[in-house]
Amino acid sequence: MKTPLSLLPDLPTLTARLTAALNGDCASGPVTVLNRKLPRFMSTFPNEIVTCRLPGGRKRRLFMKYEGDRGHNSYGHRGGVTYEAEVYRRLLASLPGFRPRCVGSYTDPSSGDGWLMLEYVYGSVRVSDIRFRQSTRQPRLMAESARWIGRFHAAQEARVLDPALSFLKHYDAEYYRGWAARAFEFAAPLDRRFPWLAGLRECGDAWFAPLLTAPPTVMHGEFYAKTILARGQTLFMLDWESAAVAAGEIDLAALTEGTHWLASIVRQCEREYRQARWPEGAPADFRRRLDAAQIYLHFRWLGERPDWTVREKSLWRYSHLRATARRLGLI
């Protein structure tokens, strides 16, 4: 499904805001829009690919993301386009070699409508969608993704108290508790099918205790293979509107989540993550923290919408949730 054209800005508005974002005070002249194209898929927010000419004659192709009235707070999980622009400006811009680069952003002073303008990544594919040499290239890129996020978490542990990052969301007990409560509520029609849910509900807050005792770091929030683009051996990390301060193991759990990854790929990603984040050895409770992160992700998606909780494609989560809860001694 592609973004409906009705959700995209008209040409005069696009031209004016691109000019404001790319030229500062616009003294150097207007930006000229040469072409507009819809990406293959629509994301949470409307988006398009815009080719434009800068006043000096240089052409640029940009990936545009628009907030509009498509806010999707998701019970405090997501921050929206304006929030993501701040993540780029205050956090990602300082990372050497980070891609894709943020070219500019715009926030309407009256409506608060946010736009994000990123460099367009030519010739790339989502790591989740790799088909060519899938048996070798995809595992290699998954492992590199795990190394990248492990190094990122290691570097960001020291920055969680940086005033420049004070705007970031923080996962606390109330946050985790809310996802579990909604998941249990929405799963009520399945109580007879999964009677063990009652025992997990009775464990209260014990399931997320390892996540609160873990050293906090800055994490992506939805670090799935579909949010990572690959062009050759270069990785591009997308969709930072869920960035937060929390246990980094959540990102590793997201990267390896699902029924489609071979066990060998999952184990390799875990090894690469541990080595990248803790070269001198992972903490003793790493496995418990990763298990708790996996439980969180199940609650997070089962507690998003009642129809998602009971649909056929979500039922695999219950068997995985049960197995992980047993490993943690919760049921």
C-alpha positions as CSV (number, residue, x, y, z in Angstrom):
1,M,0.0,0.0,0.0
2,K,1.3,3.4,-1.0
3,T,0.7,6.8,0.6
4,P,-2.6,8.3,-0.7
5,L,-1.9,11.5,-2.7
6,S,-4.5,13.3,-0.5
7,L,-2.1,13.0,2.4
8,L,0.8,14.8,0.7
9,P,1.3,18.5,0.6
10,D,0.5,20.6,-2.5
11,L,3.4,21.8,-4.6
12,P,3.5,25.4,-3.4
13,T,3.6,24.3,0.3
14,L,6.2,21.7,-0.5
15,T,8.4,24.2,-2.3
16,A,8.1,26.8,0.4
17,R,8.9,24.5,3.3
18,L,11.8,22.8,1.4
19,T,13.2,26.3,0.8
20,A,12.8,27.2,4.4
21,A,14.4,24.0,5.7
22,L,17.3,23.8,3.2
23,N,18.2,27.5,2.8
24,G,17.7,28.8,6.3
25,D,16.4,32.3,5.8
26,C,15.7,31.7,2.1
27,A,18.0,34.6,1.1
28,S,19.8,32.4,-1.5
29,G,16.6,31.8,-3.4
30,P,13.8,29.2,-3.7
31,V,14.3,25.4,-4.1
32,T,12.7,24.0,-7.3
33,V,10.9,20.7,-7.1
34,L,11.7,18.6,-10.1
35,N,10.0,15.3,-9.4
36,R,7.8,13.5,-6.8
37,K,7.6,9.8,-6.4
38,L,5.9,7.5,-4.0
39,P,8.0,4.8,-2.2
40,R,7.0,1.2,-2.6
41,F,5.5,1.0,0.8
42,M,3.6,3.4,3.1
43,S,4.9,3.6,6.7
44,T,3.1,4.9,9.8
45,F,3.4,8.4,8.4
46,P,2.8,9.7,4.8
47,N,6.1,9.8,2.8
48,E,7.4,10.4,-0.7
49,I,10.7,10.8,-2.6
50,V,11.3,14.3,-3.8
51,T,14.0,15.4,-6.4
52,C,14.7,19.1,-6.2
53,R,17.2,21.6,-7.4
54,L,18.9,23.9,-4.9
55,P,19.5,27.6,-5.7
56,G,23.1,26.9,-6.7
57,G,22.0,24.4,-9.3
58,R,22.8,21.2,-7.3
59,K,20.2,18.4,-7.5
60,R,19.2,16.5,-4.4
61,R,16.9,13.5,-3.9
62,L,15.2,13.4,-0.5
63,F,13.1,11.0,1.4
64,M,10.2,13.1,3.0
65,K,8.2,12.0,6.0
66,Y,5.2,14.1,7.1
67,E,3.4,14.1,10.4
68,G,0.2,15.9,9.4
69,D,-2.8,14.5,11.5
70,R,-1.4,11.0,11.5
71,G,-0.1,11.1,15.0
72,H,0.3,7.5,16.4
73,N,1.5,7.9,20.1
74,S,0.9,4.2,20.8
75,Y,0.5,4.7,24.6
76,G,3.7,6.7,24.8
77,H,5.8,4.4,22.7
78,R,6.2,6.6,19.6
79,G,7.1,10.3,19.5
80,G,6.1,11.2,16.0
81,V,8.0,13.0,13.2
82,T,8.9,16.1,15.2
83,Y,10.3,13.9,17.9
84,E,12.3,11.9,15.4
85,A,13.7,15.1,13.9
86,E,15.0,16.0,17.4
87,V,16.6,12.5,17.7
88,Y,18.5,13.2,14.4
89,R,19.5,16.7,15.5
90,R,20.5,16.1,19.1
91,L,21.7,12.4,19.0
92,L,22.4,10.9,15.5
93,A,24.1,14.0,13.9
94,S,27.0,13.5,16.3
95,L,27.7,9.9,15.3
96,P,30.6,9.6,12.9
97,G,29.4,8.2,9.6
98,F,25.8,7.7,10.6
99,R,23.5,7.2,7.7
100,P,21.0,8.2,6.4
101,R,21.9,11.8,7.1
102,C,19.1,14.2,8.1
103,V,19.1,17.1,5.5
104,G,16.6,19.2,7.3
105,S,13.3,19.4,9.2
106,Y,10.4,21.8,9.4
107,T,7.8,22.3,12.1
108,D,4.7,24.5,11.4
109,P,4.6,27.1,14.2
110,S,0.8,27.1,14.3
111,S,-0.2,23.5,13.9
112,G,3.0,21.8,15.1
113,D,3.0,19.7,11.9
114,G,6.4,18.2,11.5
115,W,8.4,17.3,8.4
116,L,11.6,15.2,8.2
117,M,13.9,15.3,5.2
118,L,16.5,12.6,4.9
119,E,19.0,11.7,2.2
120,Y,17.5,9.2,-0.2
121,V,19.3,5.9,-0.1
122,Y,19.7,4.7,-3.7
123,G,19.8,1.0,-4.6
124,S,19.1,-0.2,-1.1
125,V,17.0,-3.1,0.2
126,R,15.5,-3.8,3.6
127,V,17.5,-6.4,5.4
128,S,14.3,-8.3,6.0
129,D,13.6,-8.4,2.3
130,I,16.9,-9.7,1.0
131,R,16.5,-12.5,-1.5
132,F,19.7,-12.5,-3.5
133,R,22.2,-14.8,-1.9
134,Q,19.9,-14.9,1.1
135,S,21.7,-17.8,2.7
136,T,24.9,-15.9,3.1
137,R,24.2,-12.1,2.7
138,Q,21.3,-11.8,5.0
139,P,22.9,-13.6,8.0
140,R,26.1,-11.5,7.5
141,L,24.1,-8.3,7.5
142,M,22.0,-9.4,10.5
143,A,25.2,-10.0,12.4
144,E,26.6,-6.6,11.3
145,S,23.3,-5.0,12.5
146,A,23.7,-6.7,15.9
147,R,27.3,-5.4,16.1
148,W,26.3,-1.9,15.2
149,I,23.5,-1.7,17.8
150,G,25.8,-3.3,20.4
151,R,28.4,-0.6,19.8
152,F,25.8,2.1,19.8
153,H,24.4,1.0,23.1
154,A,27.9,0.8,24.6
155,A,28.6,4.4,23.5
156,Q,25.3,5.8,24.6
157,E,25.3,4.4,28.2
158,A,27.5,7.4,29.1
159,R,25.2,9.9,27.5
160,V,21.8,9.0,29.2
161,L,22.3,11.9,31.7
162,D,23.4,14.4,29.0
163,P,21.0,17.4,29.1
164,A,20.9,17.5,25.3
165,L,19.1,14.1,25.5
166,S,16.7,15.0,28.2
167,F,13.8,15.1,25.7
168,L,14.0,11.3,25.2
169,K,11.3,9.0,26.5
170,H,12.3,6.8,29.4
171,Y,10.8,3.3,30.0
172,D,9.8,3.0,33.6
173,A,7.6,0.6,35.6
174,E,4.4,2.3,34.7
175,Y,5.3,2.0,31.0
176,Y,6.0,-1.7,31.1
177,R,3.0,-2.3,33.4
178,G,0.7,-0.6,31.0
179,W,1.6,-2.9,28.1
180,A,1.1,-6.1,30.2
181,A,-2.3,-4.8,31.5
182,R,-3.6,-4.1,28.0
183,A,-2.3,-7.4,26.6
184,F,-4.1,-9.3,29.3
185,E,-7.3,-7.3,28.9
186,F,-7.3,-7.7,25.1
187,A,-6.5,-11.4,25.3
188,A,-9.5,-12.2,27.5
189,P,-11.3,-14.0,24.6
190,L,-8.3,-16.4,24.6
191,D,-8.2,-17.2,28.3
192,R,-9.7,-20.7,27.8
193,R,-7.3,-21.4,25.0
194,F,-4.3,-20.2,27.0
195,P,-5.1,-20.8,30.7
196,W,-1.4,-20.2,31.7
197,L,-2.0,-16.5,31.1
198,A,-3.6,-16.3,34.5
199,G,-0.5,-17.5,36.2
200,L,1.7,-15.0,34.2
201,R,-0.8,-12.2,35.2
202,E,-0.4,-13.1,38.9
203,C,3.4,-12.6,38.7
204,G,2.8,-8.9,38.6
205,D,5.8,-6.7,37.9
206,A,8.4,-9.5,38.2
207,W,8.6,-10.0,34.5
208,F,10.1,-6.6,33.8
209,A,12.4,-6.3,36.9
210,P,15.5,-7.3,34.9
211,L,14.8,-4.4,32.5
212,L,14.7,-1.8,35.3
213,T,17.9,-3.1,36.9
214,A,19.9,-3.1,33.6
215,P,22.1,-0.1,33.0
216,P,20.0,2.2,30.8
217,T,21.2,3.3,27.4
218,V,19.7,5.1,24.4
219,M,17.9,2.5,22.2
220,H,16.1,2.6,18.9
221,G,12.9,1.1,20.2
222,E,11.8,-0.9,17.1
223,F,15.1,-2.2,15.8
224,Y,13.6,-4.8,13.4
225,A,15.3,-5.9,10.2
226,K,12.7,-4.0,8.2
227,T,14.0,-0.7,9.6
228,I,17.5,-1.4,8.4
229,L,18.5,-0.7,4.8
230,A,21.5,-2.3,3.1
231,R,23.4,-1.1,0.1
232,G,26.3,-3.4,-0.5
233,Q,27.9,-3.7,2.9
234,T,26.7,-0.3,4.1
235,L,23.8,-0.2,6.6
236,F,21.3,2.6,7.0
237,M,19.3,2.7,10.2
238,L,15.8,4.2,9.8
239,D,12.7,5.1,11.9
240,W,13.9,6.6,15.1
241,E,10.5,8.0,16.3
242,S,10.5,5.3,19.1
243,A,14.0,6.1,20.4
244,A,14.1,6.0,24.2
245,V,16.2,5.4,27.3
246,A,15.8,1.8,28.4
247,A,17.5,-1.6,28.4
248,G,19.4,-2.0,25.2
249,E,18.5,-5.7,25.1
250,I,15.1,-4.7,23.7
251,D,16.7,-3.7,20.4
252,L,18.5,-7.1,20.2
253,A,15.2,-8.9,21.0
254,A,13.5,-6.9,18.2
255,L,16.2,-7.7,15.6
256,T,15.9,-11.5,16.2
257,E,12.2,-11.7,16.9
258,G,9.8,-13.9,14.9
259,T,9.4,-17.4,13.6
260,H,11.3,-16.9,10.3
261,W,14.9,-16.6,11.6
262,L,17.0,-19.7,11.8
263,A,18.3,-20.5,15.3
264,S,21.8,-20.2,14.0
265,I,21.2,-16.6,12.9
266,V,19.7,-15.7,16.3
267,R,22.6,-17.2,18.1
268,Q,25.1,-15.4,15.9
269,C,23.4,-12.0,16.4
270,E,23.4,-12.6,20.2
271,R,27.1,-13.4,20.1
272,E,28.0,-10.4,18.0
273,Y,25.9,-8.1,20.2
274,R,27.6,-9.3,23.4
275,Q,31.1,-9.0,21.9
276,A,30.4,-5.5,20.5
277,R,28.8,-4.1,23.7
278,W,31.0,-5.9,26.3
279,P,34.3,-6.9,24.7
280,E,35.6,-8.0,28.1
281,G,32.6,-10.2,28.7
282,A,28.8,-9.8,29.0
283,P,27.2,-9.4,32.4
284,A,25.9,-12.5,34.2
285,D,22.3,-11.5,33.9
286,F,22.4,-10.8,30.2
287,R,20.2,-13.8,29.4
288,R,17.5,-12.8,31.9
289,R,17.5,-9.2,30.5
290,L,17.1,-10.5,27.0
291,D,14.3,-12.8,28.0
292,A,12.5,-9.9,29.8
293,A,13.0,-7.8,26.6
294,Q,11.3,-10.6,24.6
295,I,8.4,-10.7,27.0
296,Y,8.1,-6.9,26.7
297,L,7.9,-7.1,22.9
298,H,5.1,-9.7,23.1
299,F,3.1,-7.5,25.5
300,R,3.9,-4.4,23.4
301,W,2.3,-5.9,20.2
302,L,-0.4,-7.8,21.9
303,G,-1.3,-4.7,23.9
304,E,-1.5,-2.3,20.9
305,R,-5.0,-3.1,19.6
306,P,-7.6,-5.6,20.6
307,D,-8.0,-7.0,17.1
308,W,-4.2,-7.6,16.8
309,T,-4.2,-9.5,20.1
310,V,-6.6,-12.2,18.8
311,R,-5.8,-12.4,15.1
312,E,-4.4,-15.6,13.7
313,K,-1.0,-14.0,12.7
314,S,-0.4,-13.0,16.3
315,L,-1.0,-16.4,17.9
316,W,2.7,-17.5,17.6
317,R,3.5,-14.9,20.2
318,Y,1.6,-16.9,22.9
319,S,3.8,-20.0,22.6
320,H,6.9,-17.9,22.6
321,L,5.7,-15.8,25.5
322,R,4.9,-19.0,27.5
323,A,8.3,-20.5,26.8
324,T,10.2,-17.3,27.8
325,A,8.1,-16.9,30.9
326,R,9.0,-20.4,32.0
327,R,12.7,-19.7,31.5
328,L,12.4,-16.8,33.8
329,G,10.5,-18.9,36.3
330,L,7.4,-16.7,36.1
331,I,4.9,-19.6,35.5
